Amino acid sequence: MQKILLCCAAGMSTSMLVKKMQKAADLKGTAVEIKAVGLEEFTTELPHYDCCLLGPQIKYKLKDFKVLADELHKPITVINSMDYGMMNGEKILNETLALLNA
């Protein structure tokens, strides 16, 4: 099972995206665990996940967060703002799974 962490300013908007991604995973028969957290939870939560996606509104944190992600050998990226705005859970899930399998 792939474990995906989503991180945004407060974890609220990404919570909606988690539901869309989970629905897409269920339809594909893909086992994933997806959780949304706020900025302040990133450091404590990342070790328990396979990768992290940042909401576009906090892309400025990528450089700082990448240091810890690299130490833990976990991929981290910023969600495409168009896909985020459209809440395109299926596309974001597919891109994340490709990132994990790269």
Jmol script that loads the backbone (N, CA, C; Angstrom):
load data "model"
ATOM      1  N   MET A   1       0.840  -1.192   0.000  1.00  0.00           N
ATOM      2  CA  MET A   1       0.000   0.000   0.000  1.00  0.00           C
ATOM      3  C   MET A   1       0.879   1.247   0.000  1.00  0.00           C
ATOM      4  N   GLN A   2       0.576   2.154  -0.922  1.00  0.00           N
ATOM      5  CA  GLN A   2       1.298   3.423  -1.004  1.00  0.00           C
ATOM      6  C   GLN A   2       0.662   4.409  -0.013  1.00  0.00           C
ATOM      7  N   LYS A   3       1.523   5.136   0.690  1.00  0.00           N
ATOM      8  CA  LYS A   3       1.036   6.123   1.659  1.00  0.00           C
ATOM      9  C   LYS A   3       1.436   7.512   1.179  1.00  0.00           C
ATOM     10  N   ILE A   4       0.436   8.355   0.945  1.00  0.00           N
ATOM     11  CA  ILE A   4       0.640   9.678   0.354  1.00  0.00           C
ATOM     12  C   ILE A   4       0.228  10.756   1.353  1.00  0.00           C
ATOM     13  N   LEU A   5       1.122  11.701   1.586  1.00  0.00           N
ATOM     14  CA  LEU A   5       0.844  12.824   2.483  1.00  0.00           C
ATOM     15  C   LEU A   5       0.622  14.082   1.658  1.00  0.00           C
ATOM     16  N   LEU A   6      -0.465  14.775   1.918  1.00  0.00           N
ATOM     17  CA  LEU A   6      -0.729  16.072   1.299  1.00  0.00           C
ATOM     18  C   LEU A   6      -0.570  17.128   2.373  1.00  0.00           C
ATOM     19  N   CYS A   7       0.073  18.216   2.024  1.00  0.00           N
ATOM     20  CA  CYS A   7       0.318  19.274   2.993  1.00  0.00           C
ATOM     21  C   CYS A   7      -0.080  20.614   2.398  1.00  0.00           C
ATOM     22  N   CYS A   8      -0.866  21.382   3.142  1.00  0.00           N
ATOM     23  CA  CYS A   8      -1.221  22.736   2.699  1.00  0.00           C
ATOM     24  C   CYS A   8      -1.186  23.655   3.919  1.00  0.00           C
ATOM     25  N   ALA A   9      -1.649  24.858   3.749  1.00  0.00           N
ATOM     26  CA  ALA A   9      -1.552  25.839   4.824  1.00  0.00           C
ATOM     27  C   ALA A   9      -2.200  25.341   6.114  1.00  0.00           C
ATOM     28  N   ALA A  10      -3.422  24.818   6.016  1.00  0.00           N
ATOM     29  CA  ALA A  10      -4.100  24.351   7.222  1.00  0.00           C
ATOM     30  C   ALA A  10      -4.626  22.925   7.103  1.00  0.00           C
ATOM     31  N   GLY A  11      -4.527  22.334   5.921  1.00  0.00           N
ATOM     32  CA  GLY A  11      -5.017  20.969   5.737  1.00  0.00           C
ATOM     33  C   GLY A  11      -6.481  20.902   5.347  1.00  0.00           C
ATOM     34  N   MET A  12      -7.117  22.055   5.167  1.00  0.00           N
ATOM     35  CA  MET A  12      -8.554  22.058   4.874  1.00  0.00           C
ATOM     36  C   MET A  12      -8.840  21.802   3.396  1.00  0.00           C
ATOM     37  N   SER A  13      -8.278  22.590   2.505  1.00  0.00           N
ATOM     38  CA  SER A  13      -8.584  22.419   1.085  1.00  0.00           C
ATOM     39  C   SER A  13      -8.068  21.087   0.563  1.00  0.00           C
ATOM     40  N   THR A  14      -6.950  20.623   1.092  1.00  0.00           N
ATOM     41  CA  THR A  14      -6.431  19.339   0.634  1.00  0.00           C
ATOM     42  C   THR A  14      -7.283  18.181   1.142  1.00  0.00           C
ATOM     43  N   SER A  15      -8.055  18.387   2.197  1.00  0.00           N
ATOM     44  CA  SER A  15      -8.941  17.325   2.680  1.00  0.00           C
ATOM     45  C   SER A  15      -9.966  16.948   1.617  1.00  0.00           C
ATOM     46  N   MET A  16     -10.460  17.948   0.874  1.00  0.00           N
ATOM     47  CA  MET A  16     -11.394  17.672  -0.216  1.00  0.00           C
ATOM     48  C   MET A  16     -10.688  16.886  -1.322  1.00  0.00           C
ATOM     49  N   LEU A  17      -9.456  17.251  -1.590  1.00  0.00           N
ATOM     50  CA  LEU A  17      -8.693  16.568  -2.628  1.00  0.00           C
ATOM     51  C   LEU A  17      -8.400  15.123  -2.234  1.00  0.00           C
ATOM     52  N   VAL A  18      -8.148  14.884  -0.963  1.00  0.00           N
ATOM     53  CA  VAL A  18      -7.911  13.523  -0.472  1.00  0.00           C
ATOM     54  C   VAL A  18      -9.100  12.631  -0.836  1.00  0.00           C
ATOM     55  N   LYS A  19     -10.320  13.129  -0.626  1.00  0.00           N
ATOM     56  CA  LYS A  19     -11.518  12.345  -0.932  1.00  0.00           C
ATOM     57  C   LYS A  19     -11.582  12.004  -2.419  1.00  0.00           C
ATOM     58  N   LYS A  20     -11.258  12.987  -3.266  1.00  0.00           N
ATOM     59  CA  LYS A  20     -11.293  12.753  -4.721  1.00  0.00           C
ATOM     60  C   LYS A  20     -10.214  11.754  -5.138  1.00  0.00           C
ATOM     61  N   MET A  21      -9.028  11.873  -4.550  1.00  0.00           N
ATOM     62  CA  MET A  21      -7.942  10.942  -4.868  1.00  0.00           C
ATOM     63  C   MET A  21      -8.278   9.538  -4.391  1.00  0.00           C
ATOM     64  N   GLN A  22      -8.860   9.432  -3.193  1.00  0.00           N
ATOM     65  CA  GLN A  22      -9.215   8.126  -2.642  1.00  0.00           C
ATOM     66  C   GLN A  22     -10.284   7.458  -3.503  1.00  0.00           C
ATOM     67  N   LYS A  23     -11.250   8.252  -3.971  1.00  0.00           N
ATOM     68  CA  LYS A  23     -12.308   7.712  -4.832  1.00  0.00           C
ATOM     69  C   LYS A  23     -11.696   7.178  -6.129  1.00  0.00           C
ATOM     70  N   ALA A  24     -10.758   7.936  -6.713  1.00  0.00           N
ATOM     71  CA  ALA A  24     -10.094   7.500  -7.952  1.00  0.00           C
ATOM     72  C   ALA A  24      -9.307   6.216  -7.707  1.00  0.00           C
ATOM     73  N   ALA A  25      -8.636   6.130  -6.567  1.00  0.00           N
ATOM     74  CA  ALA A  25      -7.865   4.925  -6.229  1.00  0.00           C
ATOM     75  C   ALA A  25      -8.790   3.728  -6.055  1.00  0.00           C
ATOM     76  N   ASP A  26      -9.912   3.934  -5.393  1.00  0.00           N
ATOM     77  CA  ASP A  26     -10.874   2.849  -5.178  1.00  0.00           C
ATOM     78  C   ASP A  26     -11.415   2.329  -6.508  1.00  0.00           C
ATOM     79  N   LEU A  27     -11.703   3.243  -7.434  1.00  0.00           N
ATOM     80  CA  LEU A  27     -12.212   2.847  -8.751  1.00  0.00           C
ATOM     81  C   LEU A  27     -11.178   2.053  -9.537  1.00  0.00           C
ATOM     82  N   LYS A  28      -9.896   2.375  -9.329  1.00  0.00           N
ATOM     83  CA  LYS A  28      -8.810   1.670 -10.026  1.00  0.00           C
ATOM     84  C   LYS A  28      -8.414   0.379  -9.308  1.00  0.00           C
ATOM     85  N   GLY A  29      -8.882   0.215  -8.088  1.00  0.00           N
ATOM     86  CA  GLY A  29      -8.481  -0.940  -7.307  1.00  0.00           C
ATOM     87  C   GLY A  29      -7.068  -0.807  -6.767  1.00  0.00           C
ATOM     88  N   THR A  30      -6.643   0.433  -6.568  1.00  0.00           N
ATOM     89  CA  THR A  30      -5.300   0.727  -6.063  1.00  0.00           C
ATOM     90  C   THR A  30      -5.361   0.980  -4.559  1.00  0.00           C
ATOM     91  N   ALA A  31      -4.534   0.268  -3.812  1.00  0.00           N
ATOM     92  CA  ALA A  31      -4.517   0.437  -2.360  1.00  0.00           C
ATOM     93  C   ALA A  31      -3.616   1.606  -1.980  1.00  0.00           C
ATOM     94  N   VAL A  32      -4.215   2.658  -1.461  1.00  0.00           N
ATOM     95  CA  VAL A  32      -3.456   3.821  -1.008  1.00  0.00           C
ATOM     96  C   VAL A  32      -4.025   4.312   0.315  1.00  0.00           C
ATOM     97  N   GLU A  33      -3.162   4.976   1.059  1.00  0.00           N
ATOM     98  CA  GLU A  33      -3.594   5.692   2.254  1.00  0.00           C
ATOM     99  C   GLU A  33      -3.181   7.128   2.017  1.00  0.00           C
ATOM    100  N   ILE A  34      -4.141   8.041   2.105  1.00  0.00           N
ATOM    101  CA  ILE A  34      -3.866   9.447   1.815  1.00  0.00           C
ATOM    102  C   ILE A  34      -4.319  10.281   3.006  1.00  0.00           C
ATOM    103  N   LYS A  35      -3.466  11.194   3.426  1.00  0.00           N
ATOM    104  CA  LYS A  35      -3.796  12.053   4.567  1.00  0.00           C
ATOM    105  C   LYS A  35      -3.421  13.488   4.249  1.00  0.00           C
ATOM    106  N   ALA A  36      -4.248  14.420   4.694  1.00  0.00           N
ATOM    107  CA  ALA A  36      -3.971  15.848   4.535  1.00  0.00           C
ATOM    108  C   ALA A  36      -3.629  16.449   5.888  1.00  0.00           C
ATOM    109  N   VAL A  37      -2.558  17.234   5.902  1.00  0.00           N
ATOM    110  CA  VAL A  37      -2.143  17.907   7.136  1.00  0.00           C
ATOM    111  C   VAL A  37      -1.785  19.355   6.847  1.00  0.00           C
ATOM    112  N   GLY A  38      -1.683  20.133   7.905  1.00  0.00           N
ATOM    113  CA  GLY A  38      -1.242  21.514   7.795  1.00  0.00           C
ATOM    114  C   GLY A  38       0.280  21.586   7.882  1.00  0.00           C
ATOM    115  N   LEU A  39       0.815  22.732   7.551  1.00  0.00           N
ATOM    116  CA  LEU A  39       2.264  22.972   7.566  1.00  0.00           C
ATOM    117  C   LEU A  39       2.965  22.494   8.831  1.00  0.00           C
ATOM    118  N   GLU A  40       2.347  22.787   9.972  1.00  0.00           N
ATOM    119  CA  GLU A  40       3.001  22.506  11.254  1.00  0.00           C
ATOM    120  C   GLU A  40       3.133  21.008  11.529  1.00  0.00           C
ATOM    121  N   GLU A  41       2.399  20.167  10.794  1.00  0.00           N
ATOM    122  CA  GLU A  41       2.465  18.722  11.021  1.00  0.00           C
ATOM    123  C   GLU A  41       3.426  18.010  10.069  1.00  0.00           C
ATOM    124  N   PHE A  42       3.971  18.731   9.107  1.00  0.00           N
ATOM    125  CA  PHE A  42       4.820  18.117   8.074  1.00  0.00           C
ATOM    126  C   PHE A  42       5.958  17.282   8.665  1.00  0.00           C
ATOM    127  N   THR A  43       6.732  17.873   9.548  1.00  0.00           N
ATOM    128  CA  THR A  43       7.927  17.210  10.089  1.00  0.00           C
ATOM    129  C   THR A  43       7.598  15.922  10.833  1.00  0.00           C
ATOM    130  N   THR A  44       6.516  15.918  11.599  1.00  0.00           N
ATOM    131  CA  THR A  44       6.176  14.717  12.370  1.00  0.00           C
ATOM    132  C   THR A  44       5.487  13.656  11.519  1.00  0.00           C
ATOM    133  N   GLU A  45       4.785  14.053  10.470  1.00  0.00           N
ATOM    134  CA  GLU A  45       4.028  13.091   9.655  1.00  0.00           C
ATOM    135  C   GLU A  45       4.830  12.477   8.514  1.00  0.00           C
ATOM    136  N   LEU A  46       5.741  13.236   7.898  1.00  0.00           N
ATOM    137  CA  LEU A  46       6.450  12.745   6.714  1.00  0.00           C
ATOM    138  C   LEU A  46       7.121  11.381   6.892  1.00  0.00           C
ATOM    139  N   PRO A  47       7.772  11.100   8.030  1.00  0.00           N
ATOM    140  CA  PRO A  47       8.431   9.793   8.163  1.00  0.00           C
ATOM    141  C   PRO A  47       7.495   8.591   8.004  1.00  0.00           C
ATOM    142  N   HIS A  48       6.198   8.799   8.168  1.00  0.00           N
ATOM    143  CA  HIS A  48       5.235   7.705   8.093  1.00  0.00           C
ATOM    144  C   HIS A  48       4.627   7.516   6.704  1.00  0.00           C
ATOM    145  N   TYR A  49       5.071   8.327   5.732  1.00  0.00           N
ATOM    146  CA  TYR A  49       4.490   8.295   4.390  1.00  0.00           C
ATOM    147  C   TYR A  49       5.570   8.056   3.339  1.00  0.00           C
ATOM    148  N   ASP A  50       5.117   7.630   2.143  1.00  0.00           N
ATOM    149  CA  ASP A  50       6.053   7.326   1.053  1.00  0.00           C
ATOM    150  C   ASP A  50       6.440   8.554   0.248  1.00  0.00           C
ATOM    151  N   CYS A  51       5.582   9.578   0.253  1.00  0.00           N
ATOM    152  CA  CYS A  51       5.874  10.807  -0.489  1.00  0.00           C
ATOM    153  C   CYS A  51       5.007  11.927   0.064  1.00  0.00           C
ATOM    154  N   CYS A  52       5.291  13.135  -0.394  1.00  0.00           N
ATOM    155  CA  CYS A  52       4.505  14.293   0.040  1.00  0.00           C
ATOM    156  C   CYS A  52       4.184  15.181  -1.148  1.00  0.00           C
ATOM    157  N   LEU A  53       2.944  15.639  -1.190  1.00  0.00           N
ATOM    158  CA  LEU A  53       2.501  16.608  -2.184  1.00  0.00           C
ATOM    159  C   LEU A  53       2.156  17.896  -1.448  1.00  0.00           C
ATOM    160  N   LEU A  54       2.691  19.002  -1.951  1.00  0.00           N
ATOM    161  CA  LEU A  54       2.395  20.301  -1.340  1.00  0.00           C
ATOM    162  C   LEU A  54       1.314  21.012  -2.137  1.00  0.00           C
ATOM    163  N   GLY A  55       0.391  21.638  -1.422  1.00  0.00           N
ATOM    164  CA  GLY A  55      -0.610  22.468  -2.089  1.00  0.00           C
ATOM    165  C   GLY A  55       0.084  23.648  -2.747  1.00  0.00           C
ATOM    166  N   PRO A  56      -0.434  24.116  -3.890  1.00  0.00           N
ATOM    167  CA  PRO A  56       0.219  25.218  -4.616  1.00  0.00           C
ATOM    168  C   PRO A  56       0.389  26.479  -3.778  1.00  0.00           C
ATOM    169  N   GLN A  57      -0.493  26.690  -2.797  1.00  0.00           N
ATOM    170  CA  GLN A  57      -0.417  27.897  -1.976  1.00  0.00           C
ATOM    171  C   GLN A  57       0.793  27.910  -1.041  1.00  0.00           C
ATOM    172  N   ILE A  58       1.445  26.753  -0.867  1.00  0.00           N
ATOM    173  CA  ILE A  58       2.643  26.722  -0.014  1.00  0.00           C
ATOM    174  C   ILE A  58       3.876  26.242  -0.788  1.00  0.00           C
ATOM    175  N   LYS A  59       3.869  26.443  -2.108  1.00  0.00           N
ATOM    176  CA  LYS A  59       5.026  25.999  -2.899  1.00  0.00           C
ATOM    177  C   LYS A  59       6.318  26.684  -2.446  1.00  0.00           C
ATOM    178  N   TYR A  60       6.191  27.828  -1.806  1.00  0.00           N
ATOM    179  CA  TYR A  60       7.375  28.526  -1.286  1.00  0.00           C
ATOM    180  C   TYR A  60       8.099  27.705  -0.209  1.00  0.00           C
ATOM    181  N   LYS A  61       7.436  26.692   0.367  1.00  0.00           N
ATOM    182  CA  LYS A  61       8.048  25.846   1.404  1.00  0.00           C
ATOM    183  C   LYS A  61       8.808  24.656   0.813  1.00  0.00           C
ATOM    184  N   LEU A  62       8.715  24.449  -0.496  1.00  0.00           N
ATOM    185  CA  LEU A  62       9.321  23.268  -1.109  1.00  0.00           C
ATOM    186  C   LEU A  62      10.805  23.152  -0.787  1.00  0.00           C
ATOM    187  N   LYS A  63      11.548  24.242  -0.917  1.00  0.00           N
ATOM    188  CA  LYS A  63      12.998  24.187  -0.671  1.00  0.00           C
ATOM    189  C   LYS A  63      13.296  23.737   0.763  1.00  0.00           C
ATOM    190  N   ASP A  64      12.593  24.308   1.735  1.00  0.00           N
ATOM    191  CA  ASP A  64      12.801  23.946   3.142  1.00  0.00           C
ATOM    192  C   ASP A  64      12.390  22.495   3.409  1.00  0.00           C
ATOM    193  N   PHE A  65      11.221  22.114   2.912  1.00  0.00           N
ATOM    194  CA  PHE A  65      10.695  20.776   3.167  1.00  0.00           C
ATOM    195  C   PHE A  65      11.492  19.694   2.436  1.00  0.00           C
ATOM    196  N   LYS A  66      12.086  20.055   1.293  1.00  0.00           N
ATOM    197  CA  LYS A  66      12.834  19.081   0.508  1.00  0.00           C
ATOM    198  C   LYS A  66      14.062  18.578   1.261  1.00  0.00           C
ATOM    199  N   VAL A  67      14.618  19.399   2.130  1.00  0.00           N
ATOM    200  CA  VAL A  67      15.782  18.989   2.921  1.00  0.00           C
ATOM    201  C   VAL A  67      15.440  17.739   3.745  1.00  0.00           C
ATOM    202  N   LEU A  68      14.341  17.804   4.479  1.00  0.00           N
ATOM    203  CA  LEU A  68      13.927  16.652   5.288  1.00  0.00           C
ATOM    204  C   LEU A  68      13.508  15.480   4.397  1.00  0.00           C
ATOM    205  N   ALA A  69      12.765  15.771   3.338  1.00  0.00           N
ATOM    206  CA  ALA A  69      12.310  14.711   2.431  1.00  0.00           C
ATOM    207  C   ALA A  69      13.505  13.969   1.830  1.00  0.00           C
ATOM    208  N   ASP A  70      14.535  14.710   1.432  1.00  0.00           N
ATOM    209  CA  ASP A  70      15.736  14.079   0.863  1.00  0.00           C
ATOM    210  C   ASP A  70      16.450  13.216   1.907  1.00  0.00           C
ATOM    211  N   GLU A  71      16.512  13.702   3.137  1.00  0.00           N
ATOM    212  CA  GLU A  71      17.148  12.918   4.214  1.00  0.00           C
ATOM    213  C   GLU A  71      16.431  11.586   4.408  1.00  0.00           C
ATOM    214  N   LEU A  72      15.115  11.597   4.231  1.00  0.00           N
ATOM    215  CA  LEU A  72      14.300  10.403   4.434  1.00  0.00           C
ATOM    216  C   LEU A  72      14.110   9.606   3.132  1.00  0.00           C
ATOM    217  N   HIS A  73      14.713  10.101   2.044  1.00  0.00           N
ATOM    218  CA  HIS A  73      14.597   9.461   0.723  1.00  0.00           C
ATOM    219  C   HIS A  73      13.143   9.351   0.279  1.00  0.00           C
ATOM    220  N   LYS A  74      12.418  10.464   0.453  1.00  0.00           N
ATOM    221  CA  LYS A  74      11.006  10.498   0.070  1.00  0.00           C
ATOM    222  C   LYS A  74      10.791  11.588  -0.972  1.00  0.00           C
ATOM    223  N   PRO A  75      10.145  11.246  -2.089  1.00  0.00           N
ATOM    224  CA  PRO A  75       9.879  12.282  -3.095  1.00  0.00           C
ATOM    225  C   PRO A  75       8.886  13.321  -2.570  1.00  0.00           C
ATOM    226  N   ILE A  76       9.099  14.554  -2.997  1.00  0.00           N
ATOM    227  CA  ILE A  76       8.198  15.651  -2.623  1.00  0.00           C
ATOM    228  C   ILE A  76       8.033  16.540  -3.842  1.00  0.00           C
ATOM    229  N   THR A  77       6.823  16.999  -4.070  1.00  0.00           N
ATOM    230  CA  THR A  77       6.557  17.869  -5.209  1.00  0.00           C
ATOM    231  C   THR A  77       5.367  18.767  -4.892  1.00  0.00           C
ATOM    232  N   VAL A  78       5.170  19.774  -5.733  1.00  0.00           N
ATOM    233  CA  VAL A  78       4.041  20.690  -5.583  1.00  0.00           C
ATOM    234  C   VAL A  78       2.947  20.250  -6.557  1.00  0.00           C
ATOM    235  N   ILE A  79       1.725  20.212  -6.088  1.00  0.00           N
ATOM    236  CA  ILE A  79       0.595  19.846  -6.938  1.00  0.00           C
ATOM    237  C   ILE A  79       0.387  20.938  -7.980  1.00  0.00           C
ATOM    238  N   ASN A  80       0.180  20.530  -9.216  1.00  0.00           N
ATOM    239  CA  ASN A  80      -0.115  21.471 -10.301  1.00  0.00           C
ATOM    240  C   ASN A  80      -1.323  22.326  -9.904  1.00  0.00           C
ATOM    241  N   SER A  81      -1.176  23.641  -9.997  1.00  0.00           N
ATOM    242  CA  SER A  81      -2.230  24.525  -9.494  1.00  0.00           C
ATOM    243  C   SER A  81      -3.541  24.385 -10.269  1.00  0.00           C
ATOM    244  N   MET A  82      -3.478  24.098 -11.563  1.00  0.00           N
ATOM    245  CA  MET A  82      -4.701  23.909 -12.345  1.00  0.00           C
ATOM    246  C   MET A  82      -5.433  22.645 -11.870  1.00  0.00           C
ATOM    247  N   ASP A  83      -4.683  21.545 -11.714  1.00  0.00           N
ATOM    248  CA  ASP A  83      -5.295  20.297 -11.245  1.00  0.00           C
ATOM    249  C   ASP A  83      -5.845  20.459  -9.833  1.00  0.00           C
ATOM    250  N   TYR A  84      -5.119  21.215  -9.004  1.00  0.00           N
ATOM    251  CA  TYR A  84      -5.551  21.464  -7.630  1.00  0.00           C
ATOM    252  C   TYR A  84      -6.862  22.249  -7.630  1.00  0.00           C
ATOM    253  N   GLY A  85      -6.884  23.315  -8.416  1.00  0.00           N
ATOM    254  CA  GLY A  85      -8.080  24.161  -8.493  1.00  0.00           C
ATOM    255  C   GLY A  85      -9.297  23.412  -8.999  1.00  0.00           C
ATOM    256  N   MET A  86      -9.074  22.486  -9.936  1.00  0.00           N
ATOM    257  CA  MET A  86     -10.164  21.692 -10.508  1.00  0.00           C
ATOM    258  C   MET A  86     -10.473  20.472  -9.629  1.00  0.00           C
ATOM    259  N   MET A  87      -9.648  20.264  -8.567  1.00  0.00           N
ATOM    260  CA  MET A  87      -9.800  19.093  -7.694  1.00  0.00           C
ATOM    261  C   MET A  87      -9.786  17.808  -8.527  1.00  0.00           C
ATOM    262  N   ASN A  88      -8.816  17.729  -9.450  1.00  0.00           N
ATOM    263  CA  ASN A  88      -8.692  16.578 -10.339  1.00  0.00           C
ATOM    264  C   ASN A  88      -7.957  15.452  -9.614  1.00  0.00           C
ATOM    265  N   GLY A  89      -8.667  14.780  -8.736  1.00  0.00           N
ATOM    266  CA  GLY A  89      -8.077  13.736  -7.902  1.00  0.00           C
ATOM    267  C   GLY A  89      -7.463  12.605  -8.692  1.00  0.00           C
ATOM    268  N   GLU A  90      -8.101  12.219  -9.799  1.00  0.00           N
ATOM    269  CA  GLU A  90      -7.592  11.102 -10.593  1.00  0.00           C
ATOM    270  C   GLU A  90      -6.235  11.434 -11.219  1.00  0.00           C
ATOM    271  N   LYS A  91      -6.121  12.623 -11.817  1.00  0.00           N
ATOM    272  CA  LYS A  91      -4.857  13.009 -12.454  1.00  0.00           C
ATOM    273  C   LYS A  91      -3.741  13.142 -11.413  1.00  0.00           C
ATOM    274  N   ILE A  92      -4.054  13.766 -10.293  1.00  0.00           N
ATOM    275  CA  ILE A  92      -3.050  13.957  -9.241  1.00  0.00           C
ATOM    276  C   ILE A  92      -2.621  12.600  -8.679  1.00  0.00           C
ATOM    277  N   LEU A  93      -3.574  11.691  -8.494  1.00  0.00           N
ATOM    278  CA  LEU A  93      -3.240  10.348  -8.021  1.00  0.00           C
ATOM    279  C   LEU A  93      -2.329   9.638  -9.018  1.00  0.00           C
ATOM    280  N   ASN A  94      -2.676   9.683 -10.297  1.00  0.00           N
ATOM    281  CA  ASN A  94      -1.873   9.005 -11.315  1.00  0.00           C
ATOM    282  C   ASN A  94      -0.451   9.558 -11.360  1.00  0.00           C
ATOM    283  N   GLU A  95      -0.316  10.887 -11.279  1.00  0.00           N
ATOM    284  CA  GLU A  95       1.012  11.499 -11.288  1.00  0.00           C
ATOM    285  C   GLU A  95       1.810  11.113 -10.036  1.00  0.00           C
ATOM    286  N   THR A  96       1.116  11.010  -8.918  1.00  0.00           N
ATOM    287  CA  THR A  96       1.780  10.621  -7.665  1.00  0.00           C
ATOM    288  C   THR A  96       2.255   9.193  -7.721  1.00  0.00           C
ATOM    289  N   LEU A  97       1.428   8.293  -8.230  1.00  0.00           N
ATOM    290  CA  LEU A  97       1.829   6.889  -8.354  1.00  0.00           C
ATOM    291  C   LEU A  97       3.008   6.747  -9.311  1.00  0.00           C
ATOM    292  N   ALA A  98       3.020   7.543 -10.382  1.00  0.00           N
ATOM    293  CA  ALA A  98       4.149   7.528 -11.315  1.00  0.00           C
ATOM    294  C   ALA A  98       5.418   8.022 -10.610  1.00  0.00           C
ATOM    295  N   LEU A  99       5.290   9.049  -9.771  1.00  0.00           N
ATOM    296  CA  LEU A  99       6.410   9.589  -9.009  1.00  0.00           C
ATOM    297  C   LEU A  99       6.971   8.516  -8.066  1.00  0.00           C
ATOM    298  N   LEU A 100       6.092   7.790  -7.423  1.00  0.00           N
ATOM    299  CA  LEU A 100       6.519   6.753  -6.485  1.00  0.00           C
ATOM    300  C   LEU A 100       7.170   5.570  -7.180  1.00  0.00           C
ATOM    301  N   ASN A 101       6.782   5.306  -8.405  1.00  0.00           N
ATOM    302  CA  ASN A 101       7.310   4.165  -9.128  1.00  0.00           C
ATOM    303  C   ASN A 101       8.465   4.523 -10.052  1.00  0.00           C
ATOM    304  N   ALA A 102       8.906   5.796  -9.987  1.00  0.00           N
ATOM    305  CA  ALA A 102       9.993   6.248 -10.868  1.00  0.00           C
ATOM    306  C   ALA A 102      11.327   5.646 -10.446  1.00  0.00           C
TER     307      ALA A 102
END
end "model"
wireframe off; spacefill off
backbone 0.3
color backbone group
